[in-house]
């Protein structure tokens, strides 16, 4: 299953939520491929990937050092730095799409990573990402070529500011509309809204704020502000246990086993 980490704004904890999900799934004995598609490359940095991502390495015709495999608990974490090399992304993607040789090289390298096998793939995205974006479509086409019947679960992350929550909800609705309009090659089987970094004094306010969402989300997860996460700089296996993330993993696994 593809777990897609999404958000309307940077700095709300998308990468941290993706890492926490990956860590928990690994602790349950799963093999997780975390694809870092955030332009900052935070997840890649935590596992020691400091050089160019896959996209830039293909364009520059370099071997690259964009993949790390790490044992966590009884599971296995694979981290692929897809991109994260600053403003060159758009031009790099344009070059790959327009040059058959580069496109074949990209596909071959990505397929090499996918051939290692995984139970879950978690895709950490930059802000306001749509499947029709060229860089997203490039990855999605290559993935579904190998796994044509894949399903996906969307996790939307926002901070507790009302405007950002409203914008994230609007973003989720637009994504649902795009899915229908463009007949995407993956089936979305659920989506969760994660409201992150909530001060304890505002928890009840947050719960009341989202009561009117109807059936847009399968669930809403409320994560309190945690100092140890906000300033975290350790290795992934040192991330703290977060009960709300464990609940989300349980929900995703249930959907994976018993899709509607």
Secondary structure, DSSP 8 states (H G I E B T S, - for coil): -EEEEE-SSTTSSHHHHHHHHHHHHHHTT-EEEEEEE-TT-HHHHHTT--S--HHHHHHTT-----EEEEEETTEEEEEEE---SGGGHHHHHHHHHH-HHHHHHHHHHHHHHHTT--SEEEEEE-SS--TTSHHHHHHHHHHHHHSTT-EEEEEEEEES-HHHHHHHHHHHHHHHHHHHHHT-SSEEEEEEEEEEEE-GGGHHHHHHHTTT-TTS-SEEEEEE--HHHHT--S-GGG----HHHHHHHHHHHHHHHS--
